[in-house]
Each structure stands twice: as structure tokens, then as C-alpha cells.
Amino acid sequence: MYNPMFSATLLALSTLPLLATAPAHAAGERYTLEKVVMLSRHGVRPQTDTEKLNKATGQQWPEWNVEDGHLSGHGYAGIINQAAYQIASWRRAGLALGPACPPAGAVFAWASPLQRTRATAQALLDGMFPGCGLAAGHTRNRYDPLFQSVDMGLAKPDKALARQQIMARMGGSEAAAAAHYQPDVELLRAAVCADDTQACAFLHEPWKLVEKENGFALKGPLSPGANIGETIRLQYSEGLPLSQVAFGHAANAKQVAALMALHAAKYDLISDTPELARHGGTLLMAQLATALKQGTPLEQPAAKTPAPRLTLFIGHDTNIAQIHTMLNMNWALGEYPPNDIPPGGSLVFERYRDKRSGQRLVRLAFTAMSLDQWRSLHRIDAAHPLLSKDYSDKHCHKTARGTLCPLDHVLQMMQHAQVAGINTPQPIFQ
């Protein structure tokens, strides 16, 4: 398995000061935060293909002031808001990044090559370290094996096993899934389809599981319906007039979530299938584990230079879906469907050191802004925090810092979830 140490050129730094955001770490606190590794989804963007939506539904979908699929200005502002809250929380917990710009080599950020992920990475760094001139790295190639290993053909799942798992998740057959989700299909039809017998023809098509070159797809209502549900969420999150959100059929967060049912189903039935997730997420999981153990006795061989104290990966909801499935981690946050991954949603690995015993522990949490936090862009603070859910199992225990699990246990889970023998001809971090 290709599993290099971080080798990318670390971020350029300046010495402009940060505004004071948090009090110093309490001297008597038992657990000190010494490292954070975070995997984030990009911020709010418009639909990726407006013309395709128009043709499919017979309606003219609102156009945004940025190109299809690009991070919006609202999306950039939301990520800055989120990032400022996150860094203040980590500093309070003891993360040694200094009160202003971090020391050289203390921060590492790497983004998927798409514009929306690269711009989100910049927003995270600008929100955490304003005026410091930090920049994230990204490959110059079309694909990055960390984020697009499926598209690159590197993932080789057992197709028979994957089909078996998908069928079980559907209730045994395509017909069972179609019957289960028919009310959601009708709700979506009423919200977005023109009053025309030709509009939304895909909603009338039968459900059929088909094998693709690099995975599986469900023909029929699911894929286009999932795309439409995601677009409605993005419209609401962007702050578009309610008359434009689902053509006036989603007046609040609860109604938005109801129209996301097929989007949630696509992830539940396909993306979160264990066989597909393990093969698609192994290279990224290996790097998350490498980052998490850097600077500890578990790092072999030990690095010759100090490890970054903050490591950021910025990718896509598909990447987070793979990792949370591999770790058997689940959540239900706010109005969102179960295991939903909103814009800016993040898997956060916080590594603590117990000052009494010297033991290292990890708080693993999924965090996200709510639909209305995104829409309003109100300040995120202690009174209005991010939505959050901690991972827990029998090896973990609750503390004032959240649910903490032994580092070696978390690393063992991460290692066990990976698939041996997945290699990439394209070097990572290049």
C-alpha cells in the first residue's frame, strides 16, 4: 500500500497578527490538545450542470453569480465563519499554534484539484489565520488518488460482494426500494417538475441496479433525484430567495430536508456500501492515519522534522462517506437526514495527551453548520455552535473534552478498515 510521509512543500507564512479569539488553555486542564487532523467537504456551490437540470425537469433553474460547480462567495464566507470558530476552540483546548500566525511547518493543507475544494481550502486557512498568507497544496493533475481513486480506476472492489450488499440495503430487490421511496419521488415531482407529461420522465423509469466501469449506479429516479435534492439544499444554504428554492416549495429547513430523501437514499444504498467504501477510501484513510500518529512513538520511521500540529484535507462528500463507513461511524444532526454531509461538514480527529498518565487519546467527531446557519451566516460561537456528534465505542469514555478513545485503538480501526494492495502510479502530494 502506498503510504508516504507528508512530503509536500509546507505553507508559506507571514507574521501578521491574528485578532485575539480565545483565552489561554487552562493550566489545570487534564487533557491537552496536541494535534488536529480534519477532512472537510467543500463549501456551498451551485448545481454542476444547470442545463441538464432544466432539460430534466422542464423548469428554468435559478442561475448563480458563479460558474456551475464553483464555490460561491456565500460559500467562502460560511467557511471563514466556521474556520474562525474551529481554531478558537482548538486554541482553548491547548493546540500550540501561537496567538497569531502559526510557526513554520505547523500547518499542512491539501485539497482536491477542483475549484470548489481549492477555494474552500483557502477559506479555511483565511478564517483560521487571517493575514498570514497560508496556501494549500493540490495536484496539478486532473485527479488526485486521495480523493478520486475510484475515478482513476485504483479501487477494485469485489463486484459480486458489492452487489449483494447493495441489494440487501435495498430490501432485497429494486422493486422493494422503489416501493419504499415512492412517496419521496412524488414529493419531489410536485416540487420541481413542470406541469408537462414529458417533464421529469426519469421519475417514471424503473429502478435498476447497473454495474459501471468503476462501481455501481441505480437507474431510474435515484441519481437525478439525488442531484436535485442536493441542489435544493444548496439553494437554501446559499440564501437564495425562498421563491427560488425548489420553486417556492421549501420554505424552511424541515421542508428542504424532506426533499433530500433521494439524495440520502443514494448514499445509504450505494456510497455507504462497505465493499465500495473500503476500496474507494483506503488511500485517504492511510494518510489520515499517518497524520494522526505523526510526532508520537507510533510513527515508524520517525520523521526528521517536527510534525504539523494541524493537518487539513479538503475533498468531497463522497470521501467523507467512505471514511465514516469504514469506521462504522454514524450521526443525525439538526434537520439533516441521517449521515448527511453538508457543505463544510468535517470529520475531525483531535489528538489529546493525558497529562496525568501520558496516554494519547482521540476525539473523533463529525461537525457541520446547520441549514439555517448556512443561510443566515450568523456568527458561530459558544451560544450558537456547530452541530456535532462524537464517535464512541466500548473503548472510549466521556470527558470534559468530549468522548475520547485511545490513540492505538483508533489507529487499529483505521488500519483494519483498509484494503491491502491498493497502489497508485501517481505519487501522492504531487
N, C-alpha and C positions, 0 to 999 in steps of 0.2 A: 504494500500500500504506500502510495506517495504521501509522505508526511513530513515536509521540510520544516525547519525552524523559520521563523519570520526573517525574511531577507530583504524585503523592500526598503527602499530609502525612506527613512523616517521623516516626520513632518518638519517643515521649516517653521521656525519660531521667531517671534519678536518679543519685546519686553514691555509692551503697553499694558497698563494695569487693568484688572477687572474691577467692576463695581463690587463692593462688599455684599455678599449674598447670604452668608450663613455664619453662625457663631462657631468658635473653635470646638474641636472634638473634646468632650468631657474627659478629664483626666482619670476619673474613676470608672469609666465605661469598661466592662469586661471584654467585649468583642471589638476589635479594631478592623475596619475595612482596609485591606491592603491591595486589592486588585478587583477590577470590574471588566468583564467580557460581555459585550452586548451584540445581539443580532437583531437588526431592525428592518422593518418594511419601509419602503419609501412613503413620502407624504402624499397629500391629495393631488390627483391628476384628473384630467378629463378622460372620457372614453378613448379607446385606442383607435377606433375606426368609425367616425360619425356617419359616413356614407353607408356603411354596412348596416348600422342601426336604422337609419332612415328607410332603407330598402326592406329590411326585415319586418318592420312594424307599420309601414305606411304613414309614419309621422315624421315631421322635421324636428330632430332633437336639438336642443339649445347648443350653440357653439360657444366655446370659452374664449378667453383672450390669450390663450397659449395654444401651441400645436397639440394635436391629439397625442395623448400618452405622456406629455411633458409635465413636470412638476409645475403647479400653478404658484402665483405669488402668495395666495392664501395658504397653500400647502407649505411653502417655505416659511411663512410667518408662524404657522402652527408648530412646525418642527423646532423653530427657535424657542418658542414658548415652552415646549416640552423639555428641550435640552437644558434650558436655564434652571428649570425645576429639578431635573435629574442631577446635575452637577452640584447644586446646592445641597441636596440630600446626601450625596456621596461624600462631600467635604465634611458635613456634620458627622458622618459616621467614621471619619478618620482617614479618608483617601488622601494620600500625601501628594497633592498636585500643586501645593502652594496657593496663596490667596489671589494671585494674578495669573500670568501666563505660565504654563507648566514647564518644568525643566526639559532640556533636550532629550529626546528618546522616551519621554514618559507617556506619550500618547501615540497610538498607531490606529489608523483608519483605512479601510479598504472597501471599495464599492463595486457593485456590479457595473458593467460598462454602459448601461442605458442612461440616457439623460436624467430621468427622474430619480434614479438611485444616486448618481453622481451629485446632482443638485441637493438631494436630501442629506448626503454626507457633509456637504459644505454647510448646510443649515445647522446640522448637529454641532459641528465644530464652531460655527459662528455663535450659536446660542450658548455653548459651554464656555468658550474662550474668546469673547468679542475683542476685536482689535489685535489678536495675537498672530494673525496671518497663517493659521494652520490650513493644510490642504490634505485631502485623502488621496490615496493611490487607486489606480484602476488599470486593468489590462488595456492594451491598445488593439487587441484582437476583437473579433466580433463577439466571441463567447468567453466566459471565464469558467474554468472547471469547478470552482467552488459553488457557483450559482446556476450554471447551465449545464451540468454534467449529463442530464437527460437529453437535452438538445444536441449535445456533442456526441451522443451515442456511447458514452462511457458506462452508463448504467445498463446492466444486463440481467434484469430480473427473470425469475422462473415464470414464464408466461402462464403455464398451467396453474401454478400455485396462485398467482395474482388473480387470474380469472375466478378461481374457486373462492378466494377471499372477497372479491367484489360481489359475486353472486350471493354469498352469504350476507353481505351487508345490505343487499337489495331486498332481502327477504326470500331469496331462493330463485327469483326469476325477474326478467324485465317487466312482466305483467304485474307482479306484486309491487314493484317500485312505482310503476305508472299509476296504479290504483291509489297508492299511499299519497302521492304528490299531486293528484288531480285537483284537489281544492286550491293548491298553491298555483297551479297552472291557470286555473280560472281567475284567480285574484289578479295575477299578472296580466292576463288578457284584458280584463276590464280596465286596468290602469294605463296601459301603454299602447294598445293596438287600435289602429284606425277602424272606423265603422265601415269595413270593407271585407267582403268574403275572402279576398286574396291576402289581406294583412295577417301577419303572424302565422303563416302557413306551417311553420316549424312546430307550433304548439299542437297541431293535429297529427303530426308524424308519430309513428310507433317508437317506443323506447327499444333500443337495440345496442347491446354491448359489442363494440368492434375493436379489433386489435390494430394498432398503428405500429409504425416502424419503431418508435421509442416508447411505447406504452399502450394505454387503452383510452377509449372515449365512449361515451354514451350518446348515440344518435337520437334525434328526437328533440323534445323540449329542453333537455337539461343544459347543454353547453350554451346555446344562445340565451336561454332564460337566466342562467347564472351570470352571464356577461351583463345582461340588462339589470339584474338585481344589484350588481356591483356598481353600475353606472348611477343608479338611483341613490345609492349610499353616498357616492362621491358628489353628486349634485347637492344633496342636503349638507354634507360636510363642507363643501365649498362656500356655502352661504348664498346659493342662487335663490332668487325669489321663489316662494312656495308655489306660485302658479306655474313655475317651470319644473319643479321637482316631480318627476313621474306625471307630468302634465296636469299638476294640481291634485294628484291623488295620494300625496304623502305629506300631511300637514304637521307631523311630529315624528319623533324618533321611533315610537312604537309602530307607526304605520310604515315607516321606512324598513324596519326590521322584518315586518310581515312580508314585504315584497322581496326580501332577500332569501326567501326559503329555498329557492332552486340553487342559489349561489352556495348556501350552506350544504345542500344536498350533494353538489358536485364534489366538494371537499370531503364530505363524510363518506361518499360511495367510492370515489376514485383516489383523490390525492392522499387521503389518510389511510389508505390500504397499506398494511405493514410491509409487504414484499416490495411494493413500488417505492415507499418512503425510504426504506433501508438502502436500497441501491442508489436512489437519487440523492440521498443526503450524506452518504459515507464520507466523501472528501471534505465536505464542510464540517461535519461532526469531528473529524480528525483534527482540523485546525482549531476548532473551539476548545477541544481537549488540550491541545498543545499550548494554547494561550493561557488556559486556566491553571496549568501546572508550572508555567514559567516562573522562575525565581523561587521554587521550592525544591526540597530534596528529591521529589518525584520526577523532576526534569532530568532526562537522560538522553544525550550527554548534557551537562550543564552548559548554559550559554556563557560566552566570554564577556558579554556586555550586559548591563542591567536590563531586566525585562520591562516592557511598558507596564505602567500601572493601570492604564485604560486602553482597552482594545475594542474597536468598533468595526463590525461588519454590517454593510448596508446592502440589502438584497430585496427579495420579493416575498409575497405571502406564501408562495409555493415552497420556498426554502424553510420558512418557519414551520409550515405544515409538516414537512419531512422531519425536522428535528423534534418537534413536540410528539409526533407519532412514534419516533424511535425511542423516546424517553418515557412513553406512556403517560404523558402529562396532559391534563385537560383543564378547561376553565369555562366559566359562564360569567360574562361581565356586562353590567348595565343592561341596555335594551338589545345588545347584540345577540345573534344566535350562538349556541354553544360552540366553543373552539374557533370563533370568528377571529380574523386577523385584520383589524382596521388599519388604515394608513398610520404610519408611525408606530404601530404595535411592535413590541420588542420582547424578546427572550433575554433576560438579564441574569447573568451569573455573577453574584457578588461573593468574593472570597474573603473570609474573615479569619483573624487569628485570635484564639482564646488566650488572653494574657495570663490566665492562671495556669493552664496546662500546656500551652504552646501548640495545641491542636489547631489544625486548619479546617474550616468548615465553609460550606457554600449555601447561600440563599439563592435558589433558582425561582424566578418569578416571571410571569407574563404581565406586561403593563401596557396600557393603551389610554388614549384620550377617548372620552365618551362622544357620541354623536353630537350632543349639544355643546360640548367643549370645543369640538372642531368648528361647529357652525358659528359660534359666538366669538371664538378666540379670546375668551376671558382669561385673565391671569390664572395660571395653575399654581397653587400654593398649599400650605398645610390644611387650610379650611376647604380647599377645592382640589384635592389631589388627583393624580392619575388613578384610573381603575387598575386594580392589581390582584393577582392570585398567585400564592406561593405553591410550589411543588412540595409534596410531603409523602413519605412512606414510613415504614416501621423503624427505619434507621435514623430518622430526623426528629428534632424536638423544637418546640416553640420557645422563643426568647424575645427579649425586647427589640431585637433586630429583625424579627420575623422568624420563619421556620428555617432552621439551619441543619444541614446534612453534612456528614463527614466528607472531606475532600476526596479521600481514597474511594469511598463508596460511589460518589458521583462520577469520578473518572472511570471506575469499573463499569458502571452503567453505560457510559458513553462508549467505552471500548467494546463492550459486549454487543451493543447495537450495530456496530459497523460490520460491513461485509468485506471479507478478506479478498485481496486480489484485484481491487479496482484501481487502475492506474490511469494516468493522464500523460499523453505525449507532449502536452503544452505545459510548461512549468508554471507552478502556482506563484503568484505575486510578480508576474512579468507581463 
